[in-house]
């Protein structure tokens, strides 16, 4: 056997994943950036955020009703002259005359001199008057400034994963932008003379390029900013050019294809000259794998079969990328198998499966090229390397897709 085709000992799935995690974890130190409030959901705050003002900002009504002095309705029913109407958004300075009432809307500023609000359902309106039917204490249905938050109070701590409830509070105090940790930037390069973009006519021997779009989709789903999706033929010069463009723009580069034992493995051929490590991993699908560092940028090289590409990402890259994005770890649960399975000795097999009310079933069609069959799956069924056969009913660990 020639040295070109010499096969290195296969690495374990855990060892390969750990090497990738060690390579990418320094990206946790990436810088902060300010983003508009509307784009901040799902991001992690990079610093503490304090309120610039009191909330509520001013005394306002908690109900639609009538602003009065409590002592003017100590005996009910009490009929008071109506001195005006206060709408939400009123910016004038209003004062309640003694012994009178002012109609007021929820959220409107409580006029000076009033100390409570009587809900409209406890009143009867007349011709220029209102009859109050229940007494109220001073402070009833009046929202005082700062009762929600005080100026200078901590609203959200650094590291908070911003959910809609956080966005609502931060927007309420008038913040337009938020400091968040910059997303990891990734570039995707697919390879192969046989690949053509969607929408182009297919010639004999050609297939549509699904891996670029698929990798971009799973990267985006896991909190990564995809800065480019490129394709290279099997020409080494072209791949070097695409690689240079990718490493100049991204924190990490993902390649698909060109890593196996064939005669036109452009990714492996180019990256090995740059110190890249290529060899088999004890996984099915997705055995051929590569890890390189080019100009200080990690390059992760996956096989070109569509299912192998996605499984490789899910098993090796997704956990650390979610950690870097501050996203919660996806659950791994144990479920009973609904079908018997066989697995090759010495391979950690990841079968495509679908969860049901009674367990997990194996999707028909497990070939690494069967991307349409994978679309039916919602989990990967993890079959350890030392297991070659499992009966229906056996408990297996599944990874959420």
C-alpha positions in Angstrom: 0.0 0.0 0.0 1.3 3.4 -0.9 1.9 6.0 1.8 -0.8 8.1 0.3 -3.3 5.5 1.2 -1.8 4.4 4.5 -4.6 4.3 7.1 -4.0 5.7 10.6 -5.6 4.0 13.6 -9.2 5.0 14.1 -9.8 7.5 16.9 -12.7 7.3 19.3 -15.7 9.6 18.9 -15.0 11.1 22.3 -11.3 11.8 21.5 -12.2 13.5 18.2 -14.9 15.6 19.8 -12.6 16.6 22.7 -9.9 17.8 20.2 -12.5 19.9 18.4 -13.8 21.3 21.7 -10.2 22.2 22.8 -9.6 23.9 19.5 -12.7 26.0 19.6 -13.1 26.8 23.3 -10.7 29.8 23.1 -13.4 31.5 21.0 -15.2 32.1 24.3 -13.0 35.2 24.7 -14.3 36.9 21.6 -15.2 40.6 21.9 -18.5 42.4 22.7 -20.7 44.2 20.2 -23.7 46.5 20.5 -26.8 45.2 18.7 -30.3 46.9 18.3 -32.8 45.7 20.9 -34.9 43.9 18.2 -31.9 41.7 17.3 -30.8 40.9 20.8 -33.2 38.0 21.7 -31.3 34.8 22.0 -27.9 36.6 22.6 -25.8 36.7 25.8 -25.2 40.0 27.5 -21.5 40.8 27.7 -21.9 43.2 30.7 -24.3 44.1 33.4 -27.1 46.4 32.4 -28.6 49.0 34.8 -31.8 51.0 34.5 -31.2 54.6 33.4 -34.5 55.8 35.0 -37.3 55.0 37.4 -40.1 52.8 36.2 -42.9 53.9 36.3 -41.4 57.2 35.2 -44.4 59.2 36.7 -47.5 58.7 38.9 -50.1 57.0 36.6 -53.4 55.3 36.9 -53.7 51.6 37.1 -57.3 51.6 36.0 -59.8 53.3 33.8 -61.9 55.4 36.2 -61.9 58.7 38.1 -59.0 60.4 39.9 -60.2 61.9 43.2 -59.1 62.7 46.8 -59.8 59.9 49.1 -61.2 62.2 51.8 -63.8 63.6 49.2 -65.4 60.1 49.0 -65.2 59.2 52.6 -69.0 59.0 52.6 -70.7 57.3 49.6 -72.5 57.6 47.4 -70.7 60.9 46.7 -71.5 63.0 43.6 -68.6 65.2 42.4 -68.3 67.7 39.6 -66.3 66.4 36.7 -63.3 68.7 36.1 -61.9 67.1 32.9 -60.5 64.0 31.3 -56.9 62.7 31.4 -55.9 60.5 28.5 -52.8 58.3 28.4 -50.0 60.3 26.8 -51.2 63.6 28.2 -48.1 65.8 28.8 -49.7 68.8 30.4 -49.5 69.7 34.0 -53.0 69.0 35.5 -54.3 69.8 39.0 -57.5 68.3 40.5 -59.7 71.0 42.0 -60.7 70.3 45.6 -63.9 68.4 45.9 -63.9 67.4 42.2 -63.1 64.3 40.1 -61.3 63.9 36.8 -62.0 61.0 34.4 -58.7 59.1 33.8 -57.5 56.3 31.5 -55.1 53.5 32.4 -51.6 54.7 32.2 -52.5 58.4 32.2 -50.7 60.7 34.6 -52.5 61.2 37.9 -53.2 64.9 38.3 -51.7 66.8 41.2 -54.0 66.8 44.2 -55.5 63.4 43.5 -54.4 60.5 45.6 -56.5 57.5 44.4 -58.4 56.3 41.4 -61.9 54.8 41.6 -62.5 52.1 38.9 -65.2 53.1 36.4 -67.3 50.1 37.2 -67.9 51.6 40.7 -69.3 54.8 39.5 -72.3 56.3 37.7 -71.7 59.2 35.3 -74.2 62.1 35.1 -74.5 65.4 33.3 -71.1 67.0 34.2 -70.9 64.9 37.4 -69.9 61.5 38.5 -71.3 59.5 41.4 -68.8 57.5 43.4 -70.4 54.4 44.9 -67.4 53.0 46.9 -64.8 54.5 49.1 -61.1 54.3 48.3 -58.0 54.7 50.4 -55.1 57.0 49.3 -52.9 55.2 46.9 -55.5 52.8 45.5 -54.8 52.2 41.8 -52.1 54.8 41.7 -48.7 53.6 40.3 -45.9 55.5 42.0 -42.6 56.2 40.3 -39.9 53.6 40.8 -42.3 50.9 42.2 -41.1 48.6 39.4 -37.5 49.6 39.1 -35.3 52.4 40.4 -32.7 54.3 38.3 -29.4 52.6 38.7 -30.9 49.2 39.6 -29.4 46.1 38.0 -31.8 44.9 35.3 -29.8 42.0 33.8 -26.4 40.5 34.6 -23.6 39.8 32.2 -24.0 36.3 30.8 -27.9 36.5 30.7 -29.4 34.7 27.8 -31.8 37.3 26.5 -35.3 36.0 26.3 -38.4 38.0 25.3 -39.2 38.8 28.9 -35.7 40.4 29.3 -36.2 42.3 26.1 -39.5 43.7 27.3 -38.0 45.0 30.6 -34.9 46.5 28.9 -37.0 48.2 26.2 -39.3 49.6 28.8 -36.5 51.7 30.3 -35.6 53.2 26.9 -32.5 51.2 25.9 -32.0 51.1 22.2 -28.9 48.9 22.0 -27.5 46.1 24.1 -24.0 44.9 24.7 -23.7 41.2 23.7 -21.0 38.8 23.0 -20.2 38.6 19.3 -21.4 35.5 17.6 -18.9 32.9 16.4 -18.3 33.6 12.7 -18.2 30.5 10.5 -17.4 30.0 6.8 -18.6 26.9 4.9 -16.8 25.4 1.9 -18.2 22.5 -0.1 -16.1 20.7 -2.6 -16.5 18.4 -5.6 -16.7 18.8 -9.4 -20.0 17.0 -9.3 -21.9 19.6 -7.3 -24.0 22.3 -8.9 -26.2 25.0 -7.3 -29.9 24.6 -7.0 -31.8 26.0 -9.9 -29.1 24.9 -12.5 -29.8 22.1 -14.9 -28.2 18.8 -14.0 -25.9 17.1 -16.5 -25.1 13.4 -16.3 -23.0 12.7 -13.2 -24.0 15.9 -11.4 -25.9 16.4 -8.2 -27.3 19.5 -6.4 -25.1 21.0 -3.6 -27.1 20.5 -0.5 -24.3 20.4 2.1 -23.5 24.1 1.9 -27.1 25.1 2.7 -27.5 22.3 5.3 -24.3 23.3 7.2 -25.3 26.9 7.1 -28.7 26.0 8.5 -27.4 24.0 11.4 -24.8 26.6 12.2 -27.3 29.3 12.3 -29.7 27.2 14.4 -26.9 26.8 17.0 -26.1 30.5 17.4 -23.3 30.9 14.8 -23.0 33.8 12.3 -22.4 32.2 8.9 -20.3 34.8 7.0 -19.9 32.9 3.7 -21.0 29.7 1.9 -18.5 28.9 -0.9 -17.9 26.0 -3.3 -14.7 24.7 -4.8 -14.1 22.2 -7.6 -11.5 19.5 -7.1 -8.8 21.9 -8.4 -6.3 22.5 -5.5 -5.6 26.1 -6.6 -9.3 27.0 -6.4 -9.7 25.3 -3.0 -6.7 27.2 -1.7 -8.3 30.5 -2.8 -11.6 29.6 -1.2 -9.8 28.6 1.9 -7.8 31.9 2.1 -11.1 33.9 1.7 -12.8 31.8 4.4 -10.0 32.1 7.0 -9.8 35.8 6.5 -13.5 36.3 7.4 -14.3 33.6 9.9 -13.4 32.3 13.4 -13.8 28.7 12.2 -14.2 27.1 8.8 -16.2 24.0 7.9 -15.4 22.0 4.8 -17.5 19.2 3.3 -16.1 16.5 1.0 -12.6 15.7 -0.2 -11.4 13.9 2.9 -11.7 10.2 2.1 -9.4 7.6 0.2 -10.1 8.5 -3.4 -7.9 10.1 -6.0 -9.4 13.5 -5.9 -9.5 14.4 -2.2 -8.7 18.1 -2.6 -9.4 19.1 1.0 -7.1 16.4 2.5 -4.4 16.9 -0.1 -4.2 20.7 0.4 -4.7 20.8 4.2 -2.2 18.0 4.9 0.5 20.2 3.4 -0.5 22.8 5.9 -0.2 20.5 8.9 -3.8 19.2 8.9 -4.6 15.8 10.5 -6.8 13.4 8.6 -7.9 9.9 9.5 -10.7 7.6 10.4 -12.9 8.0 13.5 -14.9 5.2 15.0 -18.2 6.6 13.9 -20.8 5.6 11.3 -21.8 7.5 9.3 -18.9 10.0 8.9 -15.7 7.9 9.4 -13.2 10.1 7.5 -12.5 13.3 9.4 -10.0 16.1 9.4 -8.8 18.9 11.8 -6.5 21.7 10.7 -5.4 25.1 11.7 -4.8 27.6 8.9 -3.5 31.1 9.7 -4.7 30.6 13.3 -8.2 29.6 12.2 -9.6 26.1 13.0 -10.7 24.2 10.0 -13.0 21.2 10.5 -13.3 18.8 7.6 -16.3 16.5 7.3 -17.1 13.8 4.7 -19.1 14.8 1.6 -22.1 12.4 1.9 -25.0 14.6 3.0 -26.0 12.5 6.0 -22.3 12.1 7.1 -21.9 15.9 7.0 -24.9 16.6 9.2 -24.2 13.7 11.6 -20.5 14.9 11.9 -21.7 18.4 12.8 -24.2 17.2 15.3 -21.9 14.8 17.1 -18.6 16.7 17.0 -19.3 20.5 16.7 -22.7 21.3 17.9 -22.1 20.8 21.7 -19.2 23.3 21.8 -20.8 25.8 19.5 -23.9 25.9 21.6 -21.7 26.4 24.7 -19.9 29.3 23.0 -23.3 30.8 22.0 -24.5 30.5 25.5 -27.4 28.3 24.4 -28.6 25.5 26.7 -27.3 22.0 26.1 -29.8 19.9 24.2 -31.1 17.0 26.2 -29.9 13.4 25.7 -32.5 11.0 26.9 -32.9 7.2 27.1 -35.8 5.5 25.4 -36.8 2.0 24.5 -36.0 0.8 20.9 -39.1 -0.1 18.9 -37.1 -2.1 16.4 -34.2 -4.5 16.6 -30.9 -3.2 15.3 -27.5 -4.4 14.2 -24.3 -2.3 14.4 -20.8 -2.9 13.0 -18.2 -4.0 15.5 -15.9 -1.2 16.6 -18.1 1.7 15.3 -20.1 4.1 17.3 -23.2 4.1 15.1 -25.7 7.0 15.0 -28.9 5.8 13.6 -31.6 8.2 12.4 -34.7 7.8 14.6 -38.1 9.2 15.3 -39.5 9.5 18.8 -43.0 8.2 19.4 -45.2 7.9 22.5 -43.8 4.5 23.3 -40.1 4.8 22.4 -37.9 5.5 19.4 -38.2 3.9 16.0 -35.4 3.5 13.4 -36.0 5.5 10.2 -35.9 3.2 7.1 -32.9 4.0 4.9 -29.7 4.5 6.9 -27.3 5.1 4.0 -25.1 8.1 4.3 -26.5 9.5 1.0 -30.2 9.2 2.0 -30.8 12.8 3.0 -34.5 12.7 2.3 -34.9 9.8 4.8 -33.0 11.8 7.4 -35.5 14.6 7.1 -38.0 12.3 8.7 -35.8 11.8 11.8 -35.9 14.0 15.0 -33.1 12.2 16.9 -29.9 10.2 16.5 -29.8 6.8 18.2 -26.4 6.3 19.8 -25.2 2.7 19.5 -21.9 2.3 21.4 -18.8 0.8 19.7 -18.9 -2.4 21.7 -22.6 -3.2 20.8 -23.3 -5.1 17.6 -26.9 -6.1 18.2 -29.9 -4.8 20.2 -33.4 -6.3 20.5 -36.6 -4.3 20.4 -37.2 -3.0 23.9 -33.5 -2.3 24.7 -32.9 1.1 26.2 -30.8 3.4 24.1 -29.5 7.0 24.4 -30.8 9.5 21.8 -29.6 12.9 20.8 -32.1 15.5 19.8 -31.7 16.8 16.2 
